[in-house]
Amino acid sequence: MLALSTSKSGHQIASINGISLHSHYNPHNEASRFVETALSHKTPGIVILLGASLGYLSHAIKSKFPHTLLICIYYTTSLFKKSFYKGDLNWHPEAGLAISTFLSRQLSELDIEGLEYLEWPACSLIWKDISTDIHASLQQVLRELSGSLITTIGAGKLWIKNTFFNFLCLENIVAGIPCDHNLPLVIIASGPSLKKSLPILRKHRKKYVLWSLPSALKFCGTYDLVPDVVIITDPGYYSTYHFHGNSSNDITMAMPLSASRGLWHQKGKIFLFTQPNYFEETVIAGLNMEFPRIPSNGTVAGSALELALKHTKNRIFLAGLDLCYSDIFSHVRPNTINDLFYCSSQRFSPYLSSLYTWCLKTATVKIEKQLCRTSQAYFTYSGWFSSLPKPTKNRIYRINPSPLSLPGIHNINEQELECFIRPLTGQKNRTSFHAVSQYPSYAEREKKAVSIIRGWLESLNQKQGCFSSPHKILHIFKDDLLLKLCYFISAQKLLELKRNIRFKNTTETKILAASLREEITSFLTQILQKIMKRQHL
C-alpha cells in the first residue's frame, strides 16, 4: 500500500508497505546524485526511466538534460497519479497499452543512437517481478530495433533497387486466395528438425496447404513435397539461389517487390504483398489493385506467419522452425547452403571443418546441456514469435520444437500432427489464384518508375539547403521524404549526422550532410540510368 510522509527537508516522500522509495532527509539531492552518477559524461538523446516515482528523478534528469526526451515507466498507477513531475512520455499499468506496444510506438530505429535507460533501485527491489518483465520487454524492443537498423544499413539500397527492378520485370502477377480456409496450413522452414516431420507430411500431403521458405526448396524437391506457395522476403542473391534446379514450373511465389531480384526467370506465378516501406508503397500507389499489407519482419518465417494469419482462421503448423543449429548443421539436408560448403571444400579446408568454423562464427551462443548453438538474431526472432497476442498463438503449433523455446506457442510432435490432419478430407485445389488483368504494361511501369525517381531527385535539389546550412540540417529529420531517403540509402551516415548534431559538431555535421546528399543523388541517378537503358533486363 502506498503511504505518503514528509522528509526532514520538507519534501513529500512515498513508501510501499513500509519500504521507503526516497531519502528521509532530502529526496531532491538523492535523485540528483543518482542521475549524476548514472549519466555522467553522457549526452543522451532519449532517457528511459524505469521505476519512476514521485518525480524527483524526472526533475533531476530534465534539469541536467533539458532538451532530452524523457520517457517515464511507472510500476504502479498510484505513483503516476501522485507524481509532481512527469516525463515527456509516460507509461503505467493502467495506461491501456502493453509496455512492449508502448515502447514500440514511441521508439524508432534511429532513437537507438543516444538512448540511455536507468532504473531506480528502490522500485526494482519492491516490484521485482514487474521490473523483470519490463526489462525483458525493453530488451526485446531494443533488439528488434537494433536488428532492423543493422539490416537497413546492409540492405537499404538493395531493397530500393529490387523494388524498382521487380516492378519493371515481374510479369505473371496473380491475385486470389493463397490457402483454403477449410484446411490447416503448414509452413516449413529449413531447420534440421524438419526431417522428422517428413513421413507424415508426405503421407497426408493432400490434406493441408503447404507453404515453404526458399531455403527448404531443395529438401522439398528431393522428397517430392511440392509446396503450394513459396514465401520470399530476403533481398539478397541467395534467396533466389535456392530456386536453382527447381523442377516445378507451376510454383507460386509470394513476395514483396523489395525481395530478391531475378525471379522473373522462373515460370511460376507471382503473388505480391506489400510491406510498409516508403518506396514499395510509392511504387504501387495508384495501381488500382489490392495487395495484402504485411508488417516488415526480421525473418522470412515471421513474414510468412503474418501472411498466414491474414488469410486463414484455421490451424497453422510450423515445421523446421528451430532458430538454432543442431550440432554444426544450420539446415535440414539436403540444402543449397550445405552444397555451397561442399563444393568449396578442399584438402586444407574440408567440408565438415568449414561447417564447424561457420557454426562458431555465426551461432555464438551455446545452449546449456544441449548439442546446439544459437545467435542473438535468433533470440530476437524467438522473442517476436513469443510476443504474439494470446488468441493468435492459440492456433499456432510448432512441430518438434528445438531447445530454443517459443513461450505460448503449442509444441507437438509428428504423431500429434498426424492426429490433427489424418481425419481431414484431401482436396486437390488448396489455393485459388487468377491472373491480374489490370496490371500495367511494361511501358506504363517504366514511365511510373522514371517519374518517381526524377521526382525524388528534384526534391533533393529543391531542398539542397537542408544539407548545406548548419541551421537547416535539422530539417532533414522533420521532412518525411528526406528522412526516408536518407535512412534507406545511407542509414549509417544518418546516424552519424544525428550524433554530430547532438554533440554540436558544426563543421563535421556540415561535411557529413553534404556527403549524405551526394550519396543519395548518385545512387538514385544510377538506378534511373539503368532503367532508361534497360540494363536491369
C-alpha positions in Angstrom: 0.0 0.0 0.0 1.2 3.5 -0.9 1.8 5.8 2.0 3.0 9.4 1.9 5.0 11.3 4.5 7.3 14.3 4.8 11.2 14.2 4.7 13.3 16.3 7.1 13.9 18.7 4.2 10.1 19.2 3.9 9.6 17.3 0.7 6.9 14.7 0.3 8.2 11.1 0.1 6.5 7.7 -0.5 6.8 4.2 0.9 5.2 0.9 -0.1 4.3 -1.5 2.7 6.8 0.3 4.9 9.7 0.3 2.4 10.7 3.8 1.6 11.2 4.9 -2.0 13.2 8.0 -1.1 15.6 9.5 1.3 14.1 10.6 4.6 16.5 13.6 4.6 16.5 15.2 1.1 15.0 13.3 -1.9 15.9 16.0 -4.3 19.6 15.7 -3.5 19.4 11.9 -3.5 17.9 11.9 -7.0 20.4 14.5 -8.3 23.3 12.4 -7.1 21.9 9.2 -8.6 21.4 10.9 -12.0 24.8 12.4 -11.9 26.4 9.0 -11.3 24.3 7.1 -13.8 24.6 9.6 -16.6 28.0 11.2 -16.0 30.0 12.1 -19.1 26.9 11.3 -21.3 24.8 13.5 -23.6 21.7 11.3 -24.2 19.1 12.0 -26.8 16.5 9.9 -25.0 16.4 8.7 -21.4 14.1 5.9 -20.3 13.5 6.0 -16.6 12.3 2.6 -15.2 10.6 2.8 -11.9 9.7 6.5 -11.9 8.2 7.5 -8.6 7.1 10.9 -7.2 9.0 13.0 -9.7 12.4 13.7 -8.1 14.3 11.6 -10.6 12.3 13.0 -13.6 13.1 16.5 -12.4 16.8 15.8 -11.9 17.1 14.3 -15.4 15.3 17.2 -17.1 17.3 19.7 -15.1 20.5 18.2 -16.3 19.3 17.5 -19.9 16.5 19.9 -20.7 16.4 19.1 -24.4 16.5 15.3 -23.9 13.3 13.3 -24.4 12.3 11.7 -21.1 10.2 8.5 -21.1 9.0 7.5 -17.6 7.9 4.0 -16.8 5.9 3.8 -13.6 5.5 0.4 -11.9 2.2 1.4 -10.3 -0.5 3.8 -11.4 -0.9 5.3 -7.9 2.7 6.7 -8.1 2.0 8.1 -11.6 -1.1 9.9 -10.2 0.9 11.3 -7.2 4.0 12.3 -9.2 4.6 16.1 -9.1 7.0 16.0 -12.2 6.3 13.6 -15.0 8.2 12.7 -18.1 7.6 13.9 -21.7 6.0 10.4 -22.3 4.7 8.2 -19.5 3.5 4.6 -19.1 1.8 3.0 -16.1 0.0 -0.4 -15.7 -3.4 1.2 -16.3 -2.3 3.2 -19.4 -4.3 0.8 -21.7 -1.3 -0.4 -23.6 1.1 -3.3 -23.1 4.6 -2.0 -22.2 6.1 -3.5 -25.4 3.4 -1.9 -27.5 4.0 1.5 -25.9 7.8 1.3 -26.3 7.5 0.1 -30.0 5.2 3.1 -30.8 7.5 5.7 -29.1 10.9 4.5 -30.4 12.3 4.2 -33.9 15.5 2.6 -35.2 17.3 6.0 -35.2 16.4 6.5 -31.5 18.9 3.8 -30.5 21.7 6.3 -31.1 22.0 8.3 -27.9 19.4 6.3 -25.9 20.1 5.6 -22.2 18.0 3.9 -19.6 18.3 3.6 -15.9 16.2 2.2 -13.1 15.5 3.5 -9.6 16.9 0.7 -7.3 14.1 1.0 -4.7 11.4 0.3 -7.3 13.3 -2.7 -8.6 13.5 -4.1 -5.1 9.8 -3.6 -4.3 8.4 -4.7 -7.6 10.8 -7.4 -8.6 8.5 -9.3 -11.0 7.3 -6.2 -12.7 10.8 -4.9 -13.1 11.9 -8.2 -14.6 9.0 -8.2 -17.1 9.6 -4.6 -18.1 13.3 -5.2 -18.5 12.6 -8.2 -20.8 10.1 -6.2 -22.9 12.5 -3.3 -23.2 15.4 -5.6 -24.2 13.2 -7.3 -26.8 12.1 -3.9 -28.3 15.7 -2.7 -28.4 16.9 -6.0 -30.0 14.2 -5.7 -32.7 15.1 -2.0 -33.4 18.8 -2.8 -33.5 18.2 -5.7 -35.8 16.1 -3.6 -38.1 18.7 -0.8 -38.2 21.6 -3.2 -38.9 19.5 -4.8 -41.7 18.7 -1.5 -43.2 22.3 -0.4 -43.1 23.2 -3.5 -45.1 20.2 -3.9 -47.3 18.5 -0.5 -47.7 19.9 0.3 -51.1 19.2 -3.3 -52.2 15.5 -3.0 -51.2 15.1 0.1 -53.3 16.8 -1.5 -56.4 14.8 -4.6 -56.0 11.6 -2.7 -55.7 12.0 -0.8 -59.0 13.5 -3.7 -61.0 11.0 -6.2 -59.8 8.2 -3.8 -60.5 9.5 -3.5 -64.1 10.3 -7.1 -64.8 7.9 -9.3 -62.9 5.0 -10.2 -65.2 2.9 -13.2 -64.2 1.1 -11.4 -61.4 -1.8 -13.1 -59.7 -4.3 -12.4 -57.0 -6.6 -14.6 -55.0 -6.5 -17.0 -52.1 -3.2 -18.5 -51.1 -4.7 -21.1 -48.7 -8.0 -22.9 -48.5 -9.8 -21.9 -45.3 -11.1 -25.4 -44.8 -7.6 -26.9 -44.5 -4.8 -26.4 -41.9 -1.7 -24.6 -43.1 1.8 -26.0 -42.7 4.7 -23.5 -43.0 8.1 -25.3 -43.4 11.4 -23.6 -42.6 14.7 -25.4 -43.2 15.8 -26.2 -39.6 17.3 -29.7 -39.0 14.2 -30.9 -37.2 12.2 -30.7 -40.5 13.2 -34.2 -41.5 11.4 -35.8 -38.5 8.1 -34.5 -39.9 8.7 -35.7 -43.5 6.9 -39.1 -43.4 3.7 -37.6 -42.0 3.8 -34.6 -44.3 4.2 -36.8 -47.4 1.6 -39.3 -46.3 -1.1 -36.7 -45.9 0.0 -34.2 -48.5 -3.5 -33.5 -49.9 -5.0 -32.7 -46.5 -3.2 -29.4 -45.8 -1.9 -26.3 -47.5 1.9 -26.2 -47.7 3.9 -23.0 -47.7 7.7 -23.2 -47.9 10.5 -20.8 -47.2 13.1 -20.7 -50.0 15.8 -22.5 -48.0 13.6 -25.6 -47.7 13.0 -25.9 -51.5 15.8 -28.4 -52.2 14.6 -30.6 -49.4 11.0 -30.4 -50.8 12.2 -31.2 -54.3 14.3 -34.2 -53.2 11.3 -35.8 -51.4 8.6 -34.8 -53.8 7.0 -32.5 -51.3 5.8 -29.7 -53.7 4.7 -26.5 -51.8 1.6 -24.7 -52.8 3.3 -21.3 -52.2 6.9 -20.2 -51.5 7.3 -17.1 -49.4 10.3 -14.8 -50.3 11.2 -11.6 -48.5 15.1 -11.6 -48.3 16.6 -9.1 -50.7 19.9 -10.9 -51.3 21.1 -13.3 -54.0 20.8 -16.5 -52.0 17.0 -16.1 -51.7 16.7 -16.8 -55.4 19.7 -19.2 -55.5 17.5 -21.7 -53.6 15.3 -21.9 -56.8 18.2 -23.2 -58.9 17.3 -26.6 -60.2 13.7 -26.2 -59.2 11.7 -28.6 -61.4 8.3 -27.2 -60.8 7.2 -24.7 -63.3 3.8 -24.1 -61.7 5.1 -22.9 -58.3 3.6 -19.7 -56.8 5.9 -17.2 -55.2 4.5 -14.8 -52.6 6.8 -11.8 -52.2 7.0 -8.0 -51.8 8.7 -6.0 -54.6 11.7 -5.4 -52.3 12.6 -9.2 -52.3 15.4 -10.6 -54.3 15.6 -9.8 -58.0 15.7 -12.5 -60.7 12.5 -14.4 -60.0 11.2 -13.2 -63.4 13.3 -16.0 -64.8 11.1 -18.5 -63.0 8.0 -19.7 -64.9 5.7 -19.7 -61.8 3.1 -17.2 -60.7 3.8 -14.1 -58.5 1.5 -13.3 -55.6 2.5 -9.8 -54.5 2.1 -8.5 -51.0 3.5 -5.2 -49.7 5.4 -4.2 -46.6 5.1 -0.7 -45.1 8.2 0.7 -46.7 8.0 4.1 -48.4 9.5 3.0 -51.7 7.2 0.0 -52.1 4.1 2.0 -51.2 5.1 4.8 -53.6 5.6 2.3 -56.5 2.3 0.5 -56.1 0.3 3.7 -55.3 -2.4 4.4 -57.9 -2.3 0.9 -59.5 -6.0 0.4 -58.5 -5.1 -3.1 -57.2 -5.4 -4.6 -53.7 -2.3 -6.1 -52.2 -2.1 -7.8 -48.7 -0.2 -5.4 -46.4 2.2 -7.3 -44.1 4.4 -5.7 -41.4 8.1 -5.8 -42.0 9.8 -8.6 -40.2 13.4 -9.5 -39.4 12.9 -13.1 -40.6 11.0 -14.6 -43.6 9.4 -17.1 -41.3 7.8 -14.2 -39.4 6.6 -12.6 -42.7 5.1 -16.0 -43.7 3.3 -16.3 -40.4 1.9 -12.7 -40.7 0.7 -13.5 -44.2 -0.9 -16.7 -43.0 -2.7 -15.0 -40.1 -4.2 -12.6 -42.6 -5.6 -15.3 -44.8 -6.8 -18.2 -42.6 -8.5 -18.7 -39.3 -7.5 -22.4 -39.4 -4.7 -24.0 -37.5 -1.1 -23.1 -38.5 1.7 -25.6 -38.1 5.4 -24.5 -38.1 7.9 -27.2 -39.1 11.6 -26.8 -39.1 11.5 -23.6 -37.2 14.5 -24.4 -35.0 16.1 -21.0 -34.7 19.3 -22.8 -33.8 21.9 -25.2 -35.1 21.8 -29.0 -34.5 25.5 -29.8 -33.8 27.2 -28.0 -36.7 24.2 -28.1 -39.1 22.1 -25.0 -39.5 19.7 -26.5 -42.1 18.0 -29.7 -42.9 19.8 -31.8 -45.5 19.8 -31.7 -48.5 20.1 -27.9 -48.7 21.7 -25.5 -51.1 23.7 -23.8 -48.4 25.4 -27.1 -47.4 26.0 -27.7 -51.1 28.0 -24.5 -51.3 30.2 -25.5 -48.4 30.7 -29.0 -50.0 31.6 -27.5 -53.4 34.1 -25.1 -51.9 35.8 -27.8 -49.7 39.4 -28.7 -50.4 42.2 -30.6 -48.8 43.1 -27.8 -46.4 39.5 -26.8 -45.8 37.4 -29.9 -45.6 33.6 -29.8 -45.7 32.9 -30.6 -42.0 35.7 -28.3 -40.9 34.2 -25.4 -42.9 30.8 -26.1 -41.4 32.3 -26.2 -37.9 34.1 -22.9 -38.4 30.9 -21.2 -39.8 28.9 -22.6 -36.9 31.2 -21.0 -34.3 31.2 -17.7 -36.2 27.5 -17.3 -36.8 26.0 -19.1 -33.8 27.9 -17.6 -30.9 25.6 -18.6 -28.1 25.9 -22.1 -26.6 22.6 -23.6 -25.3 23.3 -25.2 -22.0 23.4 -29.0 -21.8 22.4 -29.2 -25.5 24.4 -30.1 -28.6 23.3 -27.0 -30.4 24.1 -23.3 -30.7 22.1 -20.2 -31.5 22.6 -16.5 -32.0 21.4 -13.1 -30.8 19.4 -12.7 -34.1 17.6 -16.0 -33.4 16.9 -14.8 -29.8 15.3 -11.7 -31.3 13.2 -13.8 -33.7 12.1 -16.1 -30.8 11.1 -13.0 -28.8 9.0 -11.8 -31.7 7.2 -15.2 -32.0 6.7 -15.3 -28.3 5.2 -11.8 -28.2 2.3 -12.6 -30.5 -1.2 -12.0 -28.9 -2.5 -15.0 -26.9 -5.6 -15.5 -29.2 -3.3 -15.7 -32.2 -0.9 -18.1 -30.5 -3.8 -20.4 -29.6 -4.0 -21.7 -33.1 -0.2 -21.9 -33.9 1.6 -25.2 -33.4 5.4 -25.8 -33.6 6.3 -29.3 -34.7 9.3 -31.0 -33.0 10.5 -27.8 -31.2 14.2 -27.1 -30.7 15.8 -26.2 -27.4 15.2 -22.5 -28.2 11.6 -22.3 -26.8 8.8 -20.1 -28.1 6.6 -19.5 -24.9 2.9 -19.6 -25.5 3.0 -21.5 -28.8 1.9 -25.1 -28.7 4.6 -27.7 -29.1 3.7 -31.0 -30.8 5.5 -34.0 -32.3 4.9 -35.6 -35.7 2.4 -38.2 -34.2 0.3 -35.4 -32.7 0.5 -33.6 -36.1 -0.9 -36.7 -37.8 -3.8 -36.8 -35.3 -4.8 -33.3 -36.4 -4.6 -33.9 -40.2 -5.4 -37.6 -40.6 -9.3 -37.2 -40.3 -9.4 -34.4 -42.9 -10.6 -34.9 -46.4 -8.0 -34.2 -49.1 -8.5 -31.5 -51.6 -6.9 -31.1 -55.0 -7.2 -27.3 -55.2 -5.6 -25.9 -52.0 -5.2 -22.4 -53.4 -7.2 -20.2 -55.7 -5.3 -17.7 -57.9 -6.3 -15.8 -61.0 -4.3 -13.5 -63.4 -4.4 -9.8 -62.7 -5.6 -8.2 -65.9 -5.3 -4.6 -64.7 -1.5 -4.9 -64.0 0.1 -2.1 -66.1 2.2 -2.8 -69.2 6.0 -2.6 -69.1 5.9 0.8 -70.8 3.5 2.2 -68.2 5.6 0.7 -65.4 8.7 2.2 -66.8 7.1 5.6 -67.1 6.0 5.5 -63.5 9.4 4.3 -62.2 11.2 7.1 -64.0 8.7 9.7 -62.8 9.1 8.6 -59.1 12.9 8.8 -59.2 13.0 12.1 -61.1 10.6 13.5 -58.5 12.9 12.4 -55.7 15.9 13.9 -57.4 14.0 17.2 -57.9 13.1 17.3 -54.2 16.7 16.8 -53.2 17.7 19.6 -55.5 15.0 21.9 -54.2 15.9 21.2 -50.6 19.6 21.4 -51.0 19.8 24.0 -48.2 18.8 21.3 -45.7 22.2 19.6 -46.4 24.4 22.7 -46.6 23.2 25.2 -44.0 24.0 24.3 -40.3 20.8 26.0 -39.2 18.6 23.9 -41.6 20.2 20.4 -41.3 17.7 19.5 -38.5 15.0 19.8 -41.2 16.3 16.5 -42.6 14.8 14.8 -39.6 11.5 16.7 -39.9 11.0 16.3 -43.7 9.3 12.9 -44.3 10.7 12.3 -47.8 14.3 13.4 -47.0 14.4 11.4 -43.8 13.2 8.2 -45.6 15.6 8.6 -48.5 18.5 9.2 -46.1 17.5 6.3 -43.8 17.1 3.6 -46.5 20.0 4.8 -48.7 22.6 5.6 -46.0 21.4 4.8 -42.5 24.9 4.8 -41.2 25.7 8.3 -42.3 22.3 9.5 -41.0 23.1 8.1 -37.6 26.5 9.8 -37.6 24.7 13.0 -38.6 22.3 12.7 -35.7 25.2 12.1 -33.3 27.1 15.2 -34.6 24.1 17.4 -34.2 23.6 16.2 -30.7 27.2 17.0 -29.8 27.0 20.2 -31.8 30.0 19.4 -34.0 29.1 22.0 -36.6 31.9 21.5 -39.1 31.6 17.7 -39.1 27.8 18.0 -39.4 28.0 20.2 -42.5 30.6 17.9 -44.2 28.6 14.8 -43.4 25.3 16.3 -44.6 26.8 17.3 -47.9 28.3 13.8 -48.3 24.9 12.2 -47.5 23.1 14.3 -50.2 25.8 13.4 -52.7 25.5 9.7 -52.0 21.7 9.7 -52.3 21.8 11.7 -55.5 24.4 9.4 -57.1 22.5 6.2 -56.1 19.2 7.4 -57.5 20.8 8.7 -60.7 22.4 5.3 -61.3 19.1 3.5 -60.9 17.4 6.0 -63.3 20.1 5.4 -65.9 19.8 1.7 -65.7 16.1 1.9 -66.1 16.3 4.1 -69.1 19.0 2.0 -70.7 17.1 -1.2 -69.6 20.3 -2.6 -68.1 18.2 -4.5 -65.5 16.8 -6.9 -68.0 
